[in-house]
Amino acid sequence: MRLREDCSALESLPLKLMIVAVVVSLSIVPAADALGNLRNRDFVNRAEGQVRLIASSAQELMMEGPGGVRTVSLDFTGGGSLKFEGITIGDRKGGPNMSAIVLSLRNGGRIIETVDDPPTWLRGPAGEPMETRTPSFELRLTCVLEGRSAYILTEVV
């Protein structure tokens, strides 16, 4: 958009500026959608990594045996449209999710990790699943021997 030395170039300047403004305004919506998708993808990757961290910590404790303790700091906050709803770890003895970590999202999605190498019973302090709706917390994992059964006690601290 070089201005010529005569004044006729000034007549085309508003048209050129209007075209630039229209093109820029049409690009804003796709750029915002792309940014939202990027944030969602980042949240899912971080959440999957943290769920795997819980599972690997539980596996290590089970292999070490009773008395071992680990504290894991977790943060499931996100900036996109995907939001943390809650996490459920373990189940009662013989329950269908006694070796599972289930992260629930507000859109109905779930991220599930099973601790099965070695098979590990996860439970809360009352023998039931440990559940929390807080997106940022510290989780203490303790390997406990009760009778002939070893399990991983999970508590929010």
QUIFEN-V690824 format. One record per residue. RES is the residue in one small letter. PHI is phi in radians with two decimals (999 if undefined). PSI is psi in radians with two decimals (* if undefined). OMEGA is omega as a letter, one per 40 degrees, with the letter a starting at -180 (NA if undefined). Layout:
{{RES | PHI | PSI | OMEGA} {RES | PHI | PSI | OMEGA}}
This chain:
{{m | 999 | 1.21 | i} {r | -1.53 | 2.32 | i} {l | -1.44 | 2.32 | i} {r | -1.45 | 3.03 | a} {e | -1.32 | -0.31 | i} {d | -1.65 | 2.95 | a} {c | -1.44 | -0.09 | a} {s | -1.22 | -0.39 | i} {a | -1.19 | -0.48 | i} {l | -1.14 | -0.42 | i} {e | -1.21 | -0.57 | a} {s | -1.52 | -0.24 | a} {l | -1.05 | -0.83 | i} {p | -1.06 | -0.64 | i} {l | -1.13 | -0.76 | i} {k | -1.12 | -0.73 | i} {l | -1.12 | -0.66 | i} {m | -1.14 | -0.72 | i} {i | -1.11 | -0.76 | i} {v | -1.08 | -0.75 | a} {a | -1.11 | -0.72 | i} {v | -1.14 | -0.78 | a} {v | -1.09 | -0.76 | i} {v | -1.12 | -0.76 | a} {s | -1.16 | -0.57 | i} {l | -1.28 | -0.35 | a} {s | -1.50 | -0.27 | a} {i | -1.17 | -0.79 | a} {v | -1.11 | -0.86 | i} {p | -1.09 | -0.61 | i} {a | -1.16 | -0.70 | i} {a | -1.15 | -0.71 | i} {d | -1.10 | -0.73 | i} {a | -1.12 | -0.69 | i} {l | -1.13 | -0.73 | i} {g | -1.09 | -0.73 | i} {n | -1.14 | -0.66 | i} {l | -1.12 | -0.74 | i} {r | -1.11 | -0.74 | i} {n | -1.10 | -0.76 | i} {r | -1.10 | -0.72 | i} {d | -1.10 | -0.75 | i} {f | -1.08 | -0.81 | a} {v | -1.10 | -0.75 | i} {n | -1.10 | -0.77 | i} {r | -1.13 | -0.75 | a} {a | -1.12 | -0.77 | i} {e | -1.07 | -0.72 | i} {g | -1.10 | -0.70 | a} {q | -1.24 | -0.64 | i} {v | -1.14 | -0.72 | i} {r | -1.12 | -0.59 | i} {l | -1.11 | -0.73 | i} {i | -1.06 | -0.83 | a} {a | -1.10 | -0.78 | a} {s | -1.20 | -0.61 | i} {s | -1.12 | -0.73 | i} {a | -1.12 | -0.71 | i} {q | -1.10 | -0.77 | i} {e | -1.07 | -0.77 | a} {l | -1.10 | -0.71 | a} {m | -1.14 | -0.65 | i} {m | -1.26 | -0.57 | i} {e | -1.26 | -0.55 | i} {g | 1.77 | 3.12 | a} {p | -1.02 | 2.53 | i} {g | 1.79 | -0.33 | a} {g | -1.29 | 2.53 | a} {v | -2.37 | 2.44 | i} {r | -2.37 | 2.48 | i} {t | -2.07 | 2.23 | a} {v | -2.09 | 2.22 | i} {s | -1.54 | 2.24 | a} {l | -2.18 | 2.49 | i} {d | -2.48 | 1.88 | a} {f | -1.85 | 0.45 | i} {t | -1.36 | 2.59 | a} {g | -2.53 | 2.74 | a} {g | -1.76 | -0.15 | a} {g | -1.59 | -2.80 | a} {s | -1.40 | -0.34 | i} {l | -1.37 | 2.25 | a} {k | -2.25 | 2.59 | i} {f | -1.25 | 2.32 | i} {e | -1.87 | -0.71 | a} {g | 3.09 | 2.94 | i} {i | -2.33 | 2.41 | i} {t | -2.14 | 2.20 | a} {i | -2.09 | 2.11 | i} {g | 1.34 | -2.91 | a} {d | -2.88 | 3.09 | i} {r | -1.20 | 2.89 | a} {k | -1.06 | 2.23 | a} {g | 1.47 | -0.05 | i} {g | -1.23 | 2.78 | a} {p | -1.15 | -0.41 | a} {n | -1.98 | 0.49 | a} {m | -1.17 | -0.25 | i} {s | -2.09 | 0.34 | a} {a | -2.01 | 2.61 | i} {i | -2.05 | 2.10 | a} {v | -2.11 | 1.99 | i} {l | -1.72 | 2.10 | a} {s | -1.76 | 2.42 | i} {l | -1.89 | 2.71 | a} {r | -1.13 | -0.40 | i} {n | -1.46 | 0.08 | i} {g | 1.70 | -0.16 | i} {g | -1.29 | 2.82 | i} {r | -2.45 | 2.55 | i} {i | -2.01 | 2.12 | a} {i | -2.15 | 2.33 | i} {e | -2.27 | 2.33 | i} {t | -1.88 | 2.35 | i} {v | -1.73 | 1.64 | a} {d | -2.25 | 0.20 | i} {d | -2.39 | 1.44 | e} {p | -1.38 | 2.78 | i} {p | -1.01 | 2.24 | a} {t | -2.29 | 2.25 | i} {w | -1.55 | 2.12 | i} {l | -1.87 | 2.44 | i} {r | -2.76 | 2.87 | i} {g | -1.56 | -3.13 | a} {p | -1.06 | -0.53 | a} {a | -1.62 | 0.16 | a} {g | 1.49 | 0.02 | i} {e | -1.85 | 3.10 | i} {p | -1.08 | 2.56 | i} {m | -1.58 | 2.13 | a} {e | -2.21 | 2.50 | i} {t | -2.58 | 2.60 | i} {r | -1.93 | 0.07 | i} {t | -1.45 | 2.18 | a} {p | -1.30 | -0.33 | a} {s | -2.28 | 2.09 | a} {f | -2.81 | 2.97 | i} {e | -1.90 | 2.35 | a} {l | -1.99 | 2.18 | i} {r | -1.76 | 2.25 | i} {l | -1.99 | 2.25 | a} {t | -2.29 | 2.29 | i} {c | -1.51 | 2.14 | a} {v | -2.16 | 2.44 | i} {l | -1.87 | 2.14 | i} {e | -2.25 | 1.89 | a} {g | 1.17 | -2.10 | i} {r | -1.82 | 0.05 | a} {s | -1.86 | 2.30 | i} {a | -1.80 | 2.51 | i} {y | -2.57 | 2.91 | i} {i | -1.82 | 2.01 | i} {l | -1.45 | 2.20 | a} {t | -1.99 | 2.29 | a} {e | -2.47 | 2.45 | i} {v | -1.47 | 2.19 | a} {v | -2.02 | * | NA}}
